[in-house]
Amino acid sequence: MPEELRQVAEALNFQGDAAAVYLRFRDYWLQKGTKKADWISAWRNWLSREKPSGTVAERNARILNRRYGDG
């Protein structure tokens, strides 16, 4: 995974497995064969549509930790 894209995921506080999501992102666009003017924006949009992983309880715990915890 390119460092620049990892940093974008980190800046967005992406809670999923960014490396696994990146592989799907890369494979999708390689298979589609299209070019993007701005890959960073494409990656940011892809992450924003990615469904959270884990159980409902795990997702809720992450949300509460972000709001009230030290994270």
Distance bins in CASP14 RR format, pairs under 12 A and 6 or more apart:
PFRMAT RR
TARGET T0000
AUTHOR 0000-0000-0000
RMODE 2
METHOD distances of the structure
MODEL  1
1 7 0 0 0 0 0 1 0 0 0 0 0
1 8 0 0 0 0 0 1 0 0 0 0 0
1 9 0 0 0 0 1 0 0 0 0 0 0
1 10 0 0 0 0 0 1 0 0 0 0 0
1 14 0 0 0 0 0 1 0 0 0 0 0
1 17 0 0 0 0 0 1 0 0 0 0 0
1 18 1 0 0 1 0 0 0 0 0 0 0
1 19 1 0 1 0 0 0 0 0 0 0 0
1 20 0 0 0 0 1 0 0 0 0 0 0
1 21 0 0 0 0 1 0 0 0 0 0 0
1 22 1 0 1 0 0 0 0 0 0 0 0
1 23 1 0 0 1 0 0 0 0 0 0 0
1 24 0 0 0 0 0 1 0 0 0 0 0
1 25 0 0 0 0 1 0 0 0 0 0 0
1 26 0 0 0 0 1 0 0 0 0 0 0
1 43 0 0 0 0 0 1 0 0 0 0 0
2 8 0 0 0 0 1 0 0 0 0 0 0
2 9 0 0 0 0 0 1 0 0 0 0 0
2 18 0 0 0 0 0 1 0 0 0 0 0
2 19 0 0 0 0 0 1 0 0 0 0 0
2 22 0 0 0 0 1 0 0 0 0 0 0
2 25 0 0 0 0 0 1 0 0 0 0 0
2 26 0 0 0 0 1 0 0 0 0 0 0
2 39 0 0 0 0 1 0 0 0 0 0 0
2 40 0 0 0 0 1 0 0 0 0 0 0
2 43 0 0 0 0 1 0 0 0 0 0 0
3 9 0 0 0 0 0 1 0 0 0 0 0
3 10 0 0 0 0 0 1 0 0 0 0 0
3 18 0 0 0 0 0 1 0 0 0 0 0
3 19 0 0 0 0 0 1 0 0 0 0 0
3 22 0 0 0 0 0 1 0 0 0 0 0
4 10 0 0 0 0 0 1 0 0 0 0 0
4 11 0 0 0 0 0 1 0 0 0 0 0
4 22 0 0 0 0 0 1 0 0 0 0 0
4 39 0 0 0 0 1 0 0 0 0 0 0
4 40 1 0 0 1 0 0 0 0 0 0 0
4 43 0 0 0 0 1 0 0 0 0 0 0
4 44 0 0 0 0 0 1 0 0 0 0 0
5 11 0 0 0 0 0 1 0 0 0 0 0
5 12 0 0 0 0 0 1 0 0 0 0 0
5 14 0 0 0 0 0 1 0 0 0 0 0
5 18 1 0 0 1 0 0 0 0 0 0 0
5 19 0 0 0 0 1 0 0 0 0 0 0
5 21 0 0 0 0 1 0 0 0 0 0 0
5 22 1 0 0 1 0 0 0 0 0 0 0
5 23 0 0 0 0 0 1 0 0 0 0 0
5 25 0 0 0 0 1 0 0 0 0 0 0
5 26 0 0 0 0 1 0 0 0 0 0 0
5 39 1 0 0 1 0 0 0 0 0 0 0
5 40 1 0 0 1 0 0 0 0 0 0 0
5 41 0 0 0 0 0 1 0 0 0 0 0
5 42 0 0 0 0 1 0 0 0 0 0 0
5 43 1 0 1 0 0 0 0 0 0 0 0
5 44 0 0 0 0 1 0 0 0 0 0 0
5 46 0 0 0 0 1 0 0 0 0 0 0
5 47 0 0 0 0 1 0 0 0 0 0 0
6 12 0 0 0 0 0 1 0 0 0 0 0
6 14 0 0 0 0 1 0 0 0 0 0 0
6 17 0 0 0 0 0 1 0 0 0 0 0
6 18 1 0 0 1 0 0 0 0 0 0 0
6 19 1 0 0 1 0 0 0 0 0 0 0
6 21 0 0 0 0 0 1 0 0 0 0 0
6 22 1 0 0 1 0 0 0 0 0 0 0
6 40 0 0 0 0 0 1 0 0 0 0 0
6 43 0 0 0 0 1 0 0 0 0 0 0
6 47 0 0 0 0 0 1 0 0 0 0 0
7 14 0 0 0 0 0 1 0 0 0 0 0
7 18 0 0 0 0 1 0 0 0 0 0 0
7 40 0 0 0 0 1 0 0 0 0 0 0
7 43 0 0 0 0 0 1 0 0 0 0 0
7 44 0 0 0 0 0 1 0 0 0 0 0
7 47 0 0 0 0 0 1 0 0 0 0 0
8 14 0 0 0 0 1 0 0 0 0 0 0
8 18 0 0 0 0 1 0 0 0 0 0 0
8 21 0 0 0 0 0 1 0 0 0 0 0
8 22 0 0 0 0 0 1 0 0 0 0 0
8 25 0 0 0 0 0 1 0 0 0 0 0
8 38 0 0 0 0 0 1 0 0 0 0 0
8 39 0 0 0 0 1 0 0 0 0 0 0
8 40 1 0 0 1 0 0 0 0 0 0 0
8 41 0 0 0 0 1 0 0 0 0 0 0
8 42 0 0 0 0 0 1 0 0 0 0 0
8 43 1 0 1 0 0 0 0 0 0 0 0
8 44 1 0 1 0 0 0 0 0 0 0 0
8 45 0 0 0 0 0 1 0 0 0 0 0
8 46 0 0 0 0 0 1 0 0 0 0 0
8 47 1 0 0 1 0 0 0 0 0 0 0
8 48 0 0 0 0 0 1 0 0 0 0 0
9 15 0 0 0 0 1 0 0 0 0 0 0
9 16 0 0 0 0 1 0 0 0 0 0 0
9 17 0 0 0 0 1 0 0 0 0 0 0
9 18 1 1 0 0 0 0 0 0 0 0 0
9 19 0 0 0 0 1 0 0 0 0 0 0
9 20 0 0 0 0 0 1 0 0 0 0 0
9 21 1 0 0 1 0 0 0 0 0 0 0
9 22 1 0 0 1 0 0 0 0 0 0 0
9 25 0 0 0 0 0 1 0 0 0 0 0
9 40 0 0 0 0 0 1 0 0 0 0 0
9 43 1 0 0 1 0 0 0 0 0 0 0
9 44 0 0 0 0 1 0 0 0 0 0 0
9 46 0 0 0 0 1 0 0 0 0 0 0
9 47 1 0 0 1 0 0 0 0 0 0 0
9 48 0 0 0 0 0 1 0 0 0 0 0
9 50 0 0 0 0 1 0 0 0 0 0 0
10 16 0 0 0 0 0 1 0 0 0 0 0
10 18 1 0 0 1 0 0 0 0 0 0 0
10 19 0 0 0 0 0 1 0 0 0 0 0
10 47 0 0 0 0 0 1 0 0 0 0 0
11 18 0 0 0 0 0 1 0 0 0 0 0
11 40 0 0 0 0 0 1 0 0 0 0 0
11 43 0 0 0 0 0 1 0 0 0 0 0
11 44 0 0 0 0 1 0 0 0 0 0 0
11 47 0 0 0 0 0 1 0 0 0 0 0
12 18 0 0 0 0 1 0 0 0 0 0 0
12 21 0 0 0 0 0 1 0 0 0 0 0
12 40 0 0 0 0 0 1 0 0 0 0 0
12 43 0 0 0 0 1 0 0 0 0 0 0
12 44 1 0 0 1 0 0 0 0 0 0 0
12 45 0 0 0 0 0 1 0 0 0 0 0
12 46 0 0 0 0 0 1 0 0 0 0 0
12 47 1 0 1 0 0 0 0 0 0 0 0
12 48 1 0 0 1 0 0 0 0 0 0 0
12 50 0 0 0 0 0 1 0 0 0 0 0
13 47 0 0 0 0 0 1 0 0 0 0 0
13 48 0 0 0 0 0 1 0 0 0 0 0
13 52 0 0 0 0 0 1 0 0 0 0 0
13 62 0 0 0 0 1 0 0 0 0 0 0
13 63 0 0 0 0 0 1 0 0 0 0 0
13 65 0 0 0 0 0 1 0 0 0 0 0
13 66 1 0 0 1 0 0 0 0 0 0 0
13 71 0 0 0 0 1 0 0 0 0 0 0
14 20 0 0 0 0 0 1 0 0 0 0 0
14 21 1 0 0 1 0 0 0 0 0 0 0
14 22 0 0 0 0 0 1 0 0 0 0 0
14 43 0 0 0 0 0 1 0 0 0 0 0
14 44 0 0 0 0 1 0 0 0 0 0 0
14 46 0 0 0 0 0 1 0 0 0 0 0
14 47 1 0 1 0 0 0 0 0 0 0 0
14 48 0 0 0 0 1 0 0 0 0 0 0
14 49 0 0 0 0 0 1 0 0 0 0 0
14 50 1 0 0 1 0 0 0 0 0 0 0
14 51 0 0 0 0 0 1 0 0 0 0 0
14 52 0 0 0 0 1 0 0 0 0 0 0
14 53 0 0 0 0 0 1 0 0 0 0 0
14 62 0 0 0 0 0 1 0 0 0 0 0
14 66 0 0 0 0 0 1 0 0 0 0 0
15 21 0 0 0 0 0 1 0 0 0 0 0
15 47 0 0 0 0 0 1 0 0 0 0 0
15 50 0 0 0 0 1 0 0 0 0 0 0
15 51 0 0 0 0 0 1 0 0 0 0 0
15 52 1 0 0 1 0 0 0 0 0 0 0
15 53 1 0 0 1 0 0 0 0 0 0 0
15 54 0 0 0 0 1 0 0 0 0 0 0
15 58 0 0 0 0 1 0 0 0 0 0 0
15 59 1 0 0 1 0 0 0 0 0 0 0
15 60 0 0 0 0 0 1 0 0 0 0 0
15 61 0 0 0 0 0 1 0 0 0 0 0
15 62 1 0 1 0 0 0 0 0 0 0 0
15 63 0 0 0 0 1 0 0 0 0 0 0
15 65 0 0 0 0 0 1 0 0 0 0 0
15 66 0 0 0 0 1 0 0 0 0 0 0
15 71 0 0 0 0 0 1 0 0 0 0 0
16 22 0 0 0 0 0 1 0 0 0 0 0
16 24 0 0 0 0 0 1 0 0 0 0 0
16 47 0 0 0 0 1 0 0 0 0 0 0
16 50 1 0 0 1 0 0 0 0 0 0 0
16 51 0 0 0 0 1 0 0 0 0 0 0
16 52 1 0 0 1 0 0 0 0 0 0 0
16 53 1 0 1 0 0 0 0 0 0 0 0
16 54 0 0 0 0 1 0 0 0 0 0 0
16 58 0 0 0 0 0 1 0 0 0 0 0
16 59 0 0 0 0 0 1 0 0 0 0 0
16 62 0 0 0 0 1 0 0 0 0 0 0
17 23 0 0 0 0 1 0 0 0 0 0 0
17 24 0 0 0 0 0 1 0 0 0 0 0
17 47 0 0 0 0 0 1 0 0 0 0 0
17 50 0 0 0 0 1 0 0 0 0 0 0
17 52 0 0 0 0 0 1 0 0 0 0 0
17 53 1 0 0 1 0 0 0 0 0 0 0
17 54 0 0 0 0 0 1 0 0 0 0 0
18 24 0 0 0 0 0 1 0 0 0 0 0
18 25 0 0 0 0 1 0 0 0 0 0 0
18 43 0 0 0 0 1 0 0 0 0 0 0
18 44 0 0 0 0 0 1 0 0 0 0 0
18 46 0 0 0 0 0 1 0 0 0 0 0
18 47 1 0 0 1 0 0 0 0 0 0 0
18 50 0 0 0 0 1 0 0 0 0 0 0
18 53 0 0 0 0 0 1 0 0 0 0 0
19 25 0 0 0 0 0 1 0 0 0 0 0
19 26 0 0 0 0 0 1 0 0 0 0 0
20 26 0 0 0 0 0 1 0 0 0 0 0
20 27 0 0 0 0 0 1 0 0 0 0 0
20 47 0 0 0 0 0 1 0 0 0 0 0
20 50 0 0 0 0 1 0 0 0 0 0 0
20 53 0 0 0 0 1 0 0 0 0 0 0
21 27 0 0 0 0 0 1 0 0 0 0 0
21 28 0 0 0 0 0 1 0 0 0 0 0
21 43 0 0 0 0 1 0 0 0 0 0 0
21 44 0 0 0 0 0 1 0 0 0 0 0
21 46 1 0 0 1 0 0 0 0 0 0 0
21 47 1 0 0 1 0 0 0 0 0 0 0
21 48 0 0 0 0 0 1 0 0 0 0 0
21 49 0 0 0 0 0 1 0 0 0 0 0
21 50 1 0 1 0 0 0 0 0 0 0 0
21 51 0 0 0 0 0 1 0 0 0 0 0
21 52 0 0 0 0 0 1 0 0 0 0 0
21 53 0 0 0 0 1 0 0 0 0 0 0
22 28 0 0 0 0 0 1 0 0 0 0 0
22 29 0 0 0 0 0 1 0 0 0 0 0
22 39 0 0 0 0 0 1 0 0 0 0 0
22 42 0 0 0 0 0 1 0 0 0 0 0
22 43 1 0 0 1 0 0 0 0 0 0 0
22 46 0 0 0 0 1 0 0 0 0 0 0
22 47 0 0 0 0 1 0 0 0 0 0 0
22 50 0 0 0 0 0 1 0 0 0 0 0
23 29 0 0 0 0 0 1 0 0 0 0 0
23 30 0 0 0 0 0 1 0 0 0 0 0
23 46 0 0 0 0 0 1 0 0 0 0 0
24 30 0 0 0 0 0 1 0 0 0 0 0
24 31 0 0 0 0 0 1 0 0 0 0 0
24 43 0 0 0 0 0 1 0 0 0 0 0
24 46 0 0 0 0 1 0 0 0 0 0 0
24 47 0 0 0 0 0 1 0 0 0 0 0
24 49 0 0 0 0 0 1 0 0 0 0 0
24 50 0 0 0 0 1 0 0 0 0 0 0
24 51 0 0 0 0 0 1 0 0 0 0 0
25 31 0 0 0 0 0 1 0 0 0 0 0
25 32 0 0 0 0 0 1 0 0 0 0 0
25 36 0 0 0 0 0 1 0 0 0 0 0
25 39 0 0 0 0 1 0 0 0 0 0 0
25 40 0 0 0 0 0 1 0 0 0 0 0
25 42 1 0 0 1 0 0 0 0 0 0 0
25 43 1 0 0 1 0 0 0 0 0 0 0
25 44 0 0 0 0 0 1 0 0 0 0 0
25 45 0 0 0 0 0 1 0 0 0 0 0
25 46 1 0 1 0 0 0 0 0 0 0 0
25 47 0 0 0 0 1 0 0 0 0 0 0
25 49 0 0 0 0 0 1 0 0 0 0 0
25 50 0 0 0 0 1 0 0 0 0 0 0
26 32 0 0 0 0 0 1 0 0 0 0 0
26 33 0 0 0 0 0 1 0 0 0 0 0
26 39 0 0 0 0 0 1 0 0 0 0 0
26 42 0 0 0 0 0 1 0 0 0 0 0
26 43 0 0 0 0 1 0 0 0 0 0 0
26 46 0 0 0 0 0 1 0 0 0 0 0
27 33 0 0 0 0 0 1 0 0 0 0 0
27 46 0 0 0 0 0 1 0 0 0 0 0
28 34 0 0 0 0 1 0 0 0 0 0 0
28 36 0 0 0 0 0 1 0 0 0 0 0
28 42 0 0 0 0 0 1 0 0 0 0 0
28 43 0 0 0 0 0 1 0 0 0 0 0
28 46 0 0 0 0 1 0 0 0 0 0 0
28 49 0 0 0 0 0 1 0 0 0 0 0
29 35 0 0 0 0 1 0 0 0 0 0 0
29 36 1 0 0 1 0 0 0 0 0 0 0
29 39 0 0 0 0 1 0 0 0 0 0 0
29 42 1 0 0 1 0 0 0 0 0 0 0
29 43 0 0 0 0 1 0 0 0 0 0 0
29 46 0 0 0 0 1 0 0 0 0 0 0
30 36 0 0 0 0 0 1 0 0 0 0 0
32 42 0 0 0 0 0 1 0 0 0 0 0
34 42 0 0 0 0 1 0 0 0 0 0 0
35 42 0 0 0 0 0 1 0 0 0 0 0
36 42 1 0 1 0 0 0 0 0 0 0 0
36 43 0 0 0 0 1 0 0 0 0 0 0
36 44 0 0 0 0 0 1 0 0 0 0 0
36 45 0 0 0 0 0 1 0 0 0 0 0
36 46 0 0 0 0 0 1 0 0 0 0 0
38 44 0 0 0 0 1 0 0 0 0 0 0
38 45 0 0 0 0 1 0 0 0 0 0 0
39 45 0 0 0 0 0 1 0 0 0 0 0
39 46 0 0 0 0 0 1 0 0 0 0 0
40 46 0 0 0 0 0 1 0 0 0 0 0
40 47 0 0 0 0 0 1 0 0 0 0 0
41 47 0 0 0 0 0 1 0 0 0 0 0
41 48 0 0 0 0 0 1 0 0 0 0 0
42 48 0 0 0 0 0 1 0 0 0 0 0
42 49 0 0 0 0 0 1 0 0 0 0 0
43 49 0 0 0 0 0 1 0 0 0 0 0
43 50 0 0 0 0 0 1 0 0 0 0 0
44 50 0 0 0 0 0 1 0 0 0 0 0
51 59 0 0 0 0 1 0 0 0 0 0 0
52 58 0 0 0 0 1 0 0 0 0 0 0
52 59 1 0 1 0 0 0 0 0 0 0 0
52 60 0 0 0 0 0 1 0 0 0 0 0
52 61 0 0 0 0 0 1 0 0 0 0 0
52 62 1 0 0 1 0 0 0 0 0 0 0
52 63 0 0 0 0 1 0 0 0 0 0 0
53 59 0 0 0 0 1 0 0 0 0 0 0
53 62 0 0 0 0 0 1 0 0 0 0 0
54 60 0 0 0 0 0 1 0 0 0 0 0
54 61 0 0 0 0 0 1 0 0 0 0 0
54 62 0 0 0 0 1 0 0 0 0 0 0
55 61 0 0 0 0 1 0 0 0 0 0 0
55 62 0 0 0 0 0 1 0 0 0 0 0
56 62 0 0 0 0 0 1 0 0 0 0 0
56 63 0 0 0 0 0 1 0 0 0 0 0
57 63 0 0 0 0 0 1 0 0 0 0 0
57 64 0 0 0 0 0 1 0 0 0 0 0
58 64 0 0 0 0 0 1 0 0 0 0 0
58 65 0 0 0 0 0 1 0 0 0 0 0
59 65 0 0 0 0 0 1 0 0 0 0 0
59 66 0 0 0 0 0 1 0 0 0 0 0
60 66 0 0 0 0 0 1 0 0 0 0 0
60 67 0 0 0 0 0 1 0 0 0 0 0
60 68 0 0 0 0 0 1 0 0 0 0 0
61 67 0 0 0 0 0 1 0 0 0 0 0
61 68 0 0 0 0 0 1 0 0 0 0 0
61 69 0 0 0 0 0 1 0 0 0 0 0
61 71 0 0 0 0 0 1 0 0 0 0 0
62 68 0 0 0 0 0 1 0 0 0 0 0
62 69 0 0 0 0 0 1 0 0 0 0 0
62 71 0 0 0 0 1 0 0 0 0 0 0
63 69 0 0 0 0 0 1 0 0 0 0 0
63 71 0 0 0 0 0 1 0 0 0 0 0
64 70 0 0 0 0 0 1 0 0 0 0 0
64 71 0 0 0 0 0 1 0 0 0 0 0
65 71 1 0 1 0 0 0 0 0 0 0 0
END
